Each structure stands twice: as C-alpha cells, then as structure tokens.
C-alpha cells in the first residue's frame, strides 16, 4: 500500500530505530491520530528543555554536531 520510495525511507528509519516496519508505522499512525485536530504543533508542544553545558558555537555548527563533519 505504500509507494516504493516511502516504503524504502520508512524501512530505513525503522531499522535505525531498531524496530520493525509494522511497529514503526503503527507508532507513526498513533502519533498522527493523537495530534490530529488538537491544534497543537508538536514542535511547540515539546516540553523538555536541555539545561546542560553546550559548545559556544552550537548555533553556527549545529549540523557538524548532529551529523559529523
């Protein structure tokens, strides 16, 4: 039922998370259903805040820290 490209991307993401494609799809659907119509953007609903030390150049080099050089 999934377009080939979407299936490949979903399989890759599921594998990186250590779960089956079915489990990944169920979790994604559950999240979508829970957030549908709530009017809350999940980006702004995130309540956790990191309070530890960070490098001074984090804003400029965030891609390097996230993905490597």
Secondary structure, 3 states (H helix, E strand, C coil): CCCHHHHHHHHHHHHHCCCCHHHHHHHHHHHHHHHCCCCCCHHHHCCCCCCCCCCCCCCCCHHHHHHCC
